[in-house]
C-alpha cells in the first residue's frame, strides 16, 4: 500500500450508519481537525455498514481507530470493535464520548476488544495517543497520558484527569460534511448548572468556557460560503444565559450581513430572555428556540435542578412567540418521583401553552437515567427503579424505568398519548408531506369527536406497524406494552376528562 492511500486514524460514528442526511457527530470533526494540525491523516466514517467499515480498515490500514457513542449506541460500538479486531488484532481501538466517561460497570466487557477509553474532552488526549501509537516520542507509555483508562495485566489503570481546554479559539474549526442537512455549531463548553439528569457539567466542567464571537461568526460565514442552504443547530444548552455574549455574536453577524436563510434552532433559558435579545435573534434568521420545560410539576423540576415556575414558562413562551420566533417545548415524562398527578400537571401546562402560544411545537421524550448522572448513581433516593439493562433500548422513546406510583406499562401509555395529542395538534410539519395533507382533517375530527378518535383511530395506530405509528412519534416499546391492554383507553379518558 502506498503512503498516499494510508491513513493514521479512522474515526467512527455508529449513529450515522445508514443515515445519509445526517452528519457525523460534531466532536469527531473537532478531533479530526485538531490532530491533522500535527500531520495525522484522518478519515471519519459515516453511513457505513459493518462490511464497508471492514473494507476501509483493510484498504486504509490505520494503526488507530476511534469510536464514539452515547449510551444507546454502546452495543453497536462493541460490535464494531469486535469486527475490527477480527481483521486486525494489533490495531489500537479507542472509545470516547459521554458514555465512555462514566462506564465503569462495563469495563470488563469493554476491554475485551477496546484498548483505551478517553474521558471527557478528547482533542489533546487523542493527539498524545497517536504520538504513542506511532512512536513519537520514544519511551512514552500510556501511564504518562492524562485522561485515559486502559487494562494492563488484567488490572484497570485510570490516569489522572486532564485539565479542560481553556482557550477554545485554539481549536481549529471542525472537519465537516457540508452536504449534510444540518450543521451543528458549538459556542461554548461547560455548564454551571448541575441538573441531576445531565452529564454535561461532569464531561465538560462546571465553568463555562466561551469561544470568541469573532471565531464563531467566521465559522458560520465559512459554512454558508460552502452551502448557503445549510440548516443550523446550536448545541449549547446554556447559550442564552450570557445575554451580552449572544448579542455580540448577533450584532457581528448583522454588521457582516450574515443571515441564516434556512431552519436554525438554539436552546433558550426560561429565566433569561430579554426583548432586545429576541429581536436580534429574529434579525439574524434564527427561527426555533428550544426550552427544556421537562415537567409540569414544579417540585419535580426543582428536584432535577431547574428552579422556575409554570408561570415563568408561560410568560417566556408568550414573549418568544410575540417576537415571531417559534418556541419548542421539551417535556420529559417518567422522571424520578413521577406520579399520575405530576403527569396531569404536565398535561395542564402543555395544554395551556398550546392554547396561549402561537406557532408552538412540542418534543415529548421518555426519561433516561444515563450513567454518570445523579439519577443513575442513586435512583432509589428519588423513587426510581431501572428495569431495562439493554442499552439498545435506551433511545429517545423507550421506557426504561418505573416509579412507585407509575409502572412501565402506564408510563408508556401516557407518553404515547402525549405524543399523539401534541404531535397531531402542534408539530413542525415543514419536512413531512404526508402529515401536511393529513393535518387539518385529523385536527377537525379531533375537535368533533375526540373520544371516538381515541377509541378507534388511535387504537389502530397502536396496533399498526411501520410508517403510520412512526409519523405520530409513538414510543418504540409502547407498542408491545399497550397492545394487550386497555390502558390506552384509560389514558385517553384521563386526558380528555
C-alpha positions as a printed NumPy array, in Angstrom:
array([[  0.   ,   0.   ,   0.   ],
       [  1.277,   3.445,  -0.918],
       [  1.72 ,   6.045,   1.802],
       [ -0.712,   8.238,  -0.124],
       [ -3.584,   5.755,   0.442],
       [ -2.827,   5.041,   4.099],
       [ -4.488,   6.983,   6.95 ],
       [ -3.2  ,   7.254,  10.51 ],
       [ -6.582,   7.382,  12.226],
       [-10.123,   6.258,  11.427],
       [-12.94 ,   7.791,  13.481],
       [-16.328,   6.042,  13.503],
       [-19.748,   7.454,  14.364],
       [-22.093,   4.454,  14.795],
       [-25.225,   6.616,  14.87 ],
       [-24.776,   7.627,  11.229],
       [-24.897,   4.073,   9.927],
       [-27.5  ,   4.002,   7.181],
       [-28.462,   7.684,   7.505],
       [-27.154,   9.732,   4.59 ],
       [-28.772,  13.031,   5.571],
       [-27.075,  13.219,   8.965],
       [-23.561,  14.471,   9.546],
       [-21.182,  12.721,  11.887],
       [-21.066,  13.974,  15.459],
       [-19.525,  17.413,  15.879],
       [-16.992,  16.09 ,  18.393],
       [-15.449,  13.814,  15.764],
       [-14.988,  16.818,  13.489],
       [-13.084,  18.635,  16.244],
       [-10.881,  15.603,  16.917],
       [-10.034,  15.182,  13.232],
       [ -9.216,  18.835,  12.645],
       [ -7.056,  19.098,  15.768],
       [ -4.858,  16.033,  15.136],
       [ -4.493,  16.968,  11.457],
       [ -2.523,  20.035,  12.641],
       [  0.201,  17.6  ,  13.665],
       [  0.277,  15.688,  10.394],
       [ -2.076,  12.836,  11.278],
       [ -4.208,  11.913,   8.295],
       [ -7.729,  11.111,   9.484],
       [-10.809,   9.558,   7.921],
       [-14.262,   9.898,   9.515],
       [-16.612,   7.047,   8.676],
       [-20.351,   7.637,   8.492],
       [-23.307,   5.914,   6.881],
       [-21.384,   2.627,   6.565],
       [-22.382,  -0.995,   7.05 ],
       [-20.111,  -3.302,   9.04 ],
       [-18.858,  -4.778,   5.777],
       [-17.871,  -1.354,   4.464],
       [-16.136,  -0.47 ,   7.734],
       [-14.065,  -3.636,   7.435],
       [-13.21 ,  -2.73 ,   3.829],
       [-11.913,   0.685,   4.927],
       [ -9.818,  -0.826,   7.725],
       [ -8.221,  -3.258,   5.254],
       [ -7.594,  -0.722,   2.478],
       [ -6.554,   2.302,   4.589],
       [ -4.511,   0.313,   7.132],
       [ -4.726,   2.68 ,  10.145],
       [ -2.898,   1.875,  13.372],
       [ -5.601,   3.597,  15.425],
       [ -9.409,   3.598,  15.33 ],
       [-11.553,   5.857,  17.49 ],
       [-15.234,   5.106,  18.122],
       [-17.651,   7.478,  19.82 ],
       [-21.052,   6.637,  21.225],
       [-23.741,   7.666,  23.661],
       [-25.454,   5.122,  25.888],
       [-27.904,   3.538,  23.462],
       [-25.143,   3.273,  20.832],
       [-22.858,   1.33 ,  23.191],
       [-23.875,  -2.168,  21.986],
       [-23.115,  -1.164,  18.408],
       [-19.756,   0.302,  19.49 ],
       [-18.861,  -3.093,  20.948],
       [-19.952,  -4.891,  17.769],
       [-17.829,  -2.596,  15.598],
       [-14.79 ,  -3.057,  17.843],
       [-15.153,  -6.831,  17.774],
       [-15.374,  -6.87 ,  13.957],
       [-12.294,  -4.668,  13.594],
       [-10.2  ,  -6.786,  15.976],
       [-11.124,  -9.864,  13.94 ],
       [ -9.386,  -8.498,  10.867],
       [ -6.537,  -6.604,  12.54 ],
       [ -5.691,  -7.833,  16.009],
       [ -2.912,  -5.332,  16.717],
       [ -4.931,  -2.215,  15.854],
       [ -5.423,   0.247,  18.732],
       [ -9.141,   0.893,  19.353],
       [-10.106,   3.942,  21.408],
       [-13.589,   4.538,  22.836],
       [-14.715,   8.095,  23.654],
       [-17.838,  10.168,  24.163],
       [-20.284,  10.726,  27.034],
       [-20.875,   7.059,  27.827],
       [-17.152,   6.288,  27.781],
       [-16.528,   8.801,  30.571],
       [-18.876,   7.042,  33.02 ],
       [-18.957,   3.372,  32.052],
       [-17.1  ,   1.836,  34.999],
       [-19.612,  -1.023,  35.291],
       [-18.876,  -2.003,  31.677],
       [-15.061,  -2.006,  31.891],
       [-14.71 ,  -5.806,  31.822],
       [-16.786,  -6.077,  28.651],
       [-15.185,  -3.029,  27.02 ],
       [-11.587,  -4.191,  27.358],
       [-12.305,  -7.458,  25.552],
       [-11.874,  -5.584,  22.248],
       [-11.238,  -1.925,  23.127],
       [ -7.755,  -0.889,  24.201],
       [ -8.214,   2.609,  25.633],
       [-11.039,   4.758,  26.959],
       [-10.761,   8.542,  26.637],
       [-12.637,  10.535,  29.26 ],
       [-14.193,  13.983,  28.792],
       [-12.604,  16.335,  26.224],
       [-10.583,  14.336,  23.741],
       [ -8.577,  16.624,  21.447],
       [ -5.333,  16.868,  23.414],
       [ -5.602,  13.281,  24.675],
       [ -6.107,  11.82 ,  21.207],
       [ -3.066,  13.644,  19.841],
       [ -0.904,  12.167,  22.604],
       [ -2.344,   8.695,  21.977],
       [ -1.454,   8.971,  18.294],
       [  2.054,  10.04 ,  19.262],
       [  2.235,   6.938,  21.465],
       [  0.905,   4.604,  18.735],
       [  3.332,   5.955,  16.133],
       [  6.321,   6.043,  18.487],
       [  6.643,   9.818,  18.945],
       [  8.412,  10.395,  21.295],
       [ 10.06 ,   7.07 ,  22.036],
       [  9.841,   5.744,  25.554],
       [  6.495,   7.338,  26.403],
       [  3.84 ,   4.929,  27.661],
       [  0.133,   5.082,  28.469],
       [  0.795,   5.813,  32.137],
       [  2.084,   9.253,  31.095],
       [ -1.092,  10.245,  29.229],
       [ -3.774,  12.051,  31.223],
       [ -7.497,  11.376,  30.896],
       [ -7.496,   7.73 ,  29.859],
       [ -8.433,   4.27 ,  31.168],
       [ -6.81 ,   1.029,  29.971],
       [ -6.257,  -2.55 ,  31.029],
       [ -2.779,  -3.839,  31.847],
       [ -2.155,  -7.41 ,  33.013],
       [ -5.854,  -7.778,  33.898],
       [ -5.703,  -4.64 ,  36.02 ],
       [ -7.695,  -1.48 ,  35.217],
       [ -5.434,   1.599,  35.097],
       [ -7.03 ,   5.042,  35.256],
       [ -4.709,   8.026,  34.81 ],
       [ -5.314,  11.435,  36.344],
       [ -7.937,  13.681,  34.778],
       [ -6.825,  16.026,  32.038],
       [ -7.48 ,  19.764,  32.656],
       [-10.122,  21.248,  30.391],
       [ -9.052,  23.338,  27.401],
       [ -9.036,  26.975,  28.498],
       [ -8.971,  28.802,  25.165],
       [-11.402,  27.19 ,  22.717],
       [-10.25 ,  29.522,  19.938],
       [ -7.035,  27.476,  19.88 ],
       [ -9.036,  24.613,  18.379],
       [ -9.324,  24.729,  14.582],
       [-12.777,  24.656,  13.002],
       [-14.089,  21.091,  12.946],
       [-13.999,  18.914,   9.867],
       [-17.493,  18.979,   8.329],
       [-19.676,  17.296,   5.775],
       [-21.004,  20.394,   4.045],
       [-23.6  ,  18.349,   2.147],
       [-25.332,  17.245,   5.367],
       [-28.787,  18.648,   6.076],
       [-27.913,  20.231,   9.416],
       [-24.689,  21.897,  10.555],
       [-24.04 ,  21.937,  14.299],
       [-22.311,  24.878,  15.975],
       [-20.623,  24.802,  19.381],
       [-20.106,  28.202,  21.016],
       [-19.024,  27.138,  24.482],
       [-18.167,  24.217,  26.709],
       [-19.141,  23.655,  30.311],
       [-22.233,  24.264,  32.415],
       [-22.549,  25.687,  35.904],
       [-25.984,  24.159,  36.382],
       [-25.872,  20.719,  37.959],
       [-29.105,  19.11 ,  36.791],
       [-29.408,  15.603,  38.188],
       [-30.363,  14.108,  34.828],
       [-27.488,  15.684,  32.882],
       [-23.84 ,  14.772,  32.246],
       [-22.511,  17.933,  30.643],
       [-21.179,  19.671,  33.736],
       [-19.245,  16.475,  34.521],
       [-17.998,  15.859,  30.967],
       [-17.133,  19.473,  30.158],
       [-16.703,  21.124,  33.554],
       [-18.781,  23.401,  35.742],
       [-17.015,  26.543,  34.463],
       [-18.223,  27.868,  31.117],
       [-15.511,  28.469,  28.518],
       [-16.537,  30.613,  25.549],
       [-15.283,  30.819,  22.014],
       [-14.857,  34.413,  20.886],
       [-17.779,  35.892,  18.884],
       [-15.316,  36.629,  16.073],
       [-14.322,  32.968,  15.92 ],
       [-17.941,  31.773,  15.838],
       [-19.088,  34.235,  13.172],
       [-16.117,  33.34 ,  10.986],
       [-17.086,  29.655,  11.194],
       [-20.725,  30.406,  10.306],
       [-19.512,  32.5  ,   7.378],
       [-17.319,  29.632,   6.182],
       [-20.198,  27.133,   6.327],
       [-22.578,  29.424,   4.435],
       [-19.946,  30.029,   1.771],
       [-19.782,  26.255,   1.213],
       [-23.534,  25.639,   1.413],
       [-25.836,  28.702,   1.628],
       [-28.864,  26.455,   2.246],
       [-27.444,  24.898,   5.409],
       [-29.711,  24.407,   8.398],
       [-28.053,  25.269,  11.725],
       [-28.377,  23.77 ,  15.168],
       [-26.588,  25.402,  18.102],
       [-25.776,  22.589,  20.51 ],
       [-25.13 ,  24.758,  23.6  ],
       [-27.832,  24.309,  26.244],
       [-26.708,  27.432,  28.15 ],
       [-26.131,  29.766,  25.219],
       [-28.726,  32.392,  26.202],
       [-27.519,  32.585,  29.813],
       [-24.869,  35.123,  28.835],
       [-27.057,  37.626,  27.009],
       [-24.282,  40.116,  26.229],
       [-22.221,  37.359,  24.635],
       [-25.039,  36.214,  22.364],
       [-25.945,  39.809,  21.5  ],
       [-22.351,  40.4  ,  20.442],
       [-22.498,  37.389,  18.104],
       [-25.786,  38.605,  16.579],
       [-24.566,  42.19 ,  16.146],
       [-21.413,  40.969,  14.455],
       [-23.472,  38.852,  12.061],
       [-25.742,  41.79 ,  11.243],
       [-22.738,  44.045,  10.65 ],
       [-21.286,  41.498,   8.216],
       [-24.704,  40.869,   6.63 ],
       [-24.661,  37.189,   7.572],
       [-28.211,  35.904,   7.892],
       [-29.496,  32.365,   8.359],
       [-31.798,  31.606,   5.429],
       [-32.845,  28.089,   6.445],
       [-34.129,  26.451,   9.624],
       [-31.996,  27.39 ,  12.633],
       [-32.504,  26.427,  16.283],
       [-30.898,  27.388,  19.579],
       [-31.511,  26.403,  23.178],
       [-33.157,  29.032,  25.356],
       [-33.189,  29.673,  29.088],
       [-36.653,  30.258,  30.508],
       [-35.476,  32.812,  33.052],
       [-33.213,  34.971,  30.926],
       [-34.525,  36.244,  27.591],
       [-34.879,  39.984,  27.016],
       [-36.855,  41.61 ,  24.198],
       [-33.603,  43.098,  22.884],
       [-32.035,  39.649,  22.534],
       [-35.157,  38.138,  20.951],
       [-35.241,  40.93 ,  18.368],
       [-31.615,  40.24 ,  17.478],
       [-32.238,  36.505,  17.173],
       [-35.047,  37.226,  14.754],
       [-32.9  ,  39.63 ,  12.721],
       [-30.143,  37.077,  12.135],
       [-32.659,  34.477,  10.976],
       [-32.956,  32.168,  13.975],
       [-36.371,  30.518,  13.854],
       [-36.698,  27.983,  16.662],
       [-35.91 ,  28.39 ,  20.348],
       [-35.975,  25.13 ,  22.312],
       [-36.786,  25.156,  26.031],
       [-36.367,  22.227,  28.398],
       [-39.599,  22.524,  30.35 ],
       [-39.129,  18.88 ,  31.425],
       [-42.222,  18.517,  33.609],
       [-45.334,  20.378,  34.7  ],
       [-44.646,  19.711,  38.376],
       [-42.536,  22.489,  39.958],
       [-41.431,  20.113,  42.719],
       [-40.105,  17.539,  40.23 ],
       [-38.336,  20.264,  38.235],
       [-36.731,  21.58 ,  41.416],
       [-35.615,  18.057,  42.329],
       [-33.965,  17.86 ,  38.902],
       [-32.205,  21.194,  39.411],
       [-34.482,  23.512,  37.409],
       [-35.968,  26.276,  39.507],
       [-38.662,  28.114,  37.605],
       [-42.435,  28.229,  37.956],
       [-45.142,  27.301,  35.466],
       [-45.96 ,  30.998,  35.248],
       [-42.363,  31.653,  34.208],
       [-42.763,  29.06 ,  31.451],
       [-45.992,  30.58 ,  30.14 ],
       [-44.619,  34.128,  30.23 ],
       [-41.406,  33.075,  28.476],
       [-43.172,  31.204,  25.677],
       [-45.63 ,  34.051,  25.116],
       [-42.747,  36.515,  24.934],
       [-40.852,  34.42 ,  22.404],
       [-43.953,  33.973,  20.274],
       [-44.76 ,  37.705,  20.219],
       [-41.315,  38.279,  18.676],
       [-42.285,  35.925,  15.832],
       [-39.898,  33.205,  16.913],
       [-41.071,  29.594,  17.107],
       [-40.81 ,  28.135,  20.629],
       [-40.365,  24.399,  21.154],
       [-41.465,  22.891,  24.479],
       [-39.454,  19.868,  25.573],
       [-41.223,  17.578,  28.053],
       [-39.532,  14.58 ,  29.653],
       [-42.035,  12.104,  31.099],
       [-41.188,   9.358,  33.549],
       [-38.763,  11.352,  35.682],
       [-37.993,  10.063,  39.172],
       [-40.934,  10.574,  41.59 ],
       [-43.318,  10.829,  38.615],
       [-46.962,  10.221,  39.57 ],
       [-50.355,  10.408,  37.916],
       [-50.755,  13.881,  39.399],
       [-47.444,  15.123,  38.009],
       [-48.391,  13.672,  34.598],
       [-51.607,  15.674,  34.815],
       [-49.654,  18.781,  35.795],
       [-47.508,  18.331,  32.687],
       [-50.633,  17.877,  30.62 ],
       [-52.285,  21.014,  32.022],
       [-49.178,  23.081,  31.385],
       [-48.823,  21.709,  27.839],
       [-52.483,  22.407,  27.088],
       [-52.151,  25.921,  28.494],
       [-49.14 ,  26.589,  26.282],
       [-50.965,  25.032,  23.346],
       [-53.92 ,  27.409,  23.752],
       [-51.947,  30.59 ,  24.569],
       [-48.869,  30.431,  22.352],
       [-48.818,  30.727,  18.569],
       [-46.577,  28.558,  16.409],
       [-45.682,  26.224,  19.249],
       [-44.07 ,  22.798,  18.781],
       [-43.598,  20.002,  21.285],
       [-40.892,  17.41 ,  21.829],
       [-42.058,  14.605,  24.116],
       [-39.329,  12.304,  25.442],
       [-39.126,   9.375,  27.804],
       [-36.69 ,   9.902,  30.69 ],
       [-33.373,   8.031,  30.697],
       [-31.08 ,   7.939,  33.77 ],
       [-27.805,   7.999,  31.832],
       [-24.708,   6.537,  33.531],
       [-22.807,   9.201,  35.426],
       [-25.88 ,  11.225,  36.364],
       [-27.143,  11.513,  39.926],
       [-30.38 ,   9.755,  38.978],
       [-28.404,   6.774,  37.654],
       [-25.998,   6.58 ,  40.571],
       [-28.672,   6.873,  43.305],
       [-32.082,   6.067,  41.774],
       [-33.643,   4.798,  44.995],
       [-33.104,   8.196,  46.63 ],
       [-35.503,   9.685,  44.091],
       [-38.144,   6.95 ,  43.849],
       [-36.946,   5.392,  40.62 ],
       [-36.22 ,   1.813,  39.552],
       [-34.287,   0.969,  36.391],
       [-35.928,  -2.044,  34.721],
       [-34.175,  -2.135,  31.334],
       [-30.484,  -3.021,  31.24 ],
       [-30.278,  -3.414,  27.448],
       [-28.735,  -0.127,  26.303],
       [-30.049,  -0.624,  22.776],
       [-33.468,   0.242,  24.171],
       [-32.263,   3.49 ,  25.716],
       [-33.097,   5.507,  22.627],
       [-35.311,   8.565,  22.969],
       [-38.747,   6.968,  23.333],
       [-38.135,   3.702,  25.142],
       [-39.387,   3.34 ,  28.712],
       [-36.535,   2.022,  30.876],
       [-37.786,   2.545,  34.432],
       [-40.684,   2.982,  36.818],
       [-41.62 ,   4.878,  39.962],
       [-43.581,   3.632,  42.947],
       [-46.754,   5.22 ,  41.543],
       [-46.409,   4.566,  37.801],
       [-45.284,   1.283,  36.245],
       [-43.701,   0.966,  32.83 ],
       [-46.958,  -0.032,  31.09 ],
       [-48.888,   3.01 ,  32.3  ],
       [-45.938,   5.303,  31.681],
       [-45.632,   4.089,  28.083],
       [-49.349,   4.714,  27.67 ],
       [-49.07 ,   8.276,  29.   ],
       [-46.085,   9.076,  26.779],
       [-47.844,   7.618,  23.764],
       [-50.953,   9.685,  24.419],
       [-48.894,  12.863,  24.849],
       [-47.084,  12.192,  21.58 ],
       [-50.299,  11.61 ,  19.681],
       [-52.132,  14.613,  21.123],
       [-49.393,  17.176,  20.805],
       [-47.699,  15.85 ,  17.69 ],
       [-51.054,  15.946,  15.908],
       [-52.203,  19.262,  17.338],
       [-48.897,  21.133,  17.292],
       [-45.971,  19.773,  15.343],
       [-43.49 ,  21.203,  12.906],
       [-44.656,  19.81 ,   9.569],
       [-42.26 ,  21.606,   7.226],
       [-40.462,  18.387,   6.233],
       [-43.373,  15.911,   6.267],
       [-45.564,  15.946,   3.149],
       [-47.834,  13.149,   4.397],
       [-48.625,  14.992,   7.612],
       [-49.209,  18.258,   5.748],
       [-52.041,  16.53 ,   3.904],
       [-53.472,  14.765,   6.975],
       [-53.087,  17.626,   9.453],
       [-56.344,  19.559,   9.075],
       [-58.678,  16.55 ,   8.564],
       [-57.246,  14.926,  11.702],
       [-57.5  ,  18.143,  13.692],
       [-61.136,  18.676,  12.654],
       [-62.017,  15.085,  13.563],
       [-60.281,  15.501,  16.921],
       [-62.343,  18.556,  17.758],
       [-65.637,  16.973,  16.608],
       [-65.355,  13.555,  18.259],
       [-62.199,  13.198,  20.327],
       [-63.375,  10.206,  22.325],
       [-64.135,   8.119,  19.22 ],
       [-60.781,   9.113,  17.746],
       [-59.008,   7.777,  20.823],
       [-61.117,   4.655,  20.991],
       [-60.825,   3.567,  17.366],
       [-58.343,   5.538,  15.269],
       [-55.523,   5.805,  17.819],
       [-56.017,   2.183,  18.836],
       [-55.477,   1.329,  15.162],
       [-52.208,   3.286,  15.292],
       [-51.016,   1.246,  18.261],
       [-51.939,  -1.99 ,  16.523],
       [-50.274,  -0.973,  13.27 ],
       [-46.613,  -1.143,  12.352],
       [-44.161,   0.908,  10.308],
       [-44.763,   4.361,   8.898],
       [-48.159,   5.144,  10.433],
       [-47.113,   4.762,  14.055],
       [-43.771,   6.491,  13.452],
       [-45.42 ,   9.567,  11.904],
       [-47.024,  10.349,  15.237],
       [-43.951,   9.694,  17.361],
       [-45.412,   6.713,  19.195],
       [-42.778,   5.372,  21.618],
       [-40.885,   2.337,  20.346],
       [-41.778,  -0.048,  23.135],
       [-45.225,   1.41 ,  23.815],
       [-46.464,  -0.96 ,  21.127],
       [-45.855,  -4.226,  22.97 ],
       [-46.675,  -2.68 ,  26.357],
       [-50.043,  -1.348,  25.233],
       [-51.171,  -3.828,  22.589],
       [-52.567,  -6.393,  25.019],
       [-54.117,  -3.932,  27.448],
       [-56.766,  -1.267,  27.538],
       [-54.552,   1.289,  29.229],
       [-54.596,   3.396,  26.033],
       [-58.305,   3.979,  26.575],
       [-57.873,   4.72 ,  30.289],
       [-55.226,   7.276,  29.389],
       [-57.465,   8.839,  26.765],
       [-60.262,   9.14 ,  29.312],
       [-57.887,  10.7  ,  31.847],
       [-56.571,  13.224,  29.336],
       [-59.994,  14.134,  27.986],
       [-61.624,  14.425,  31.415]])
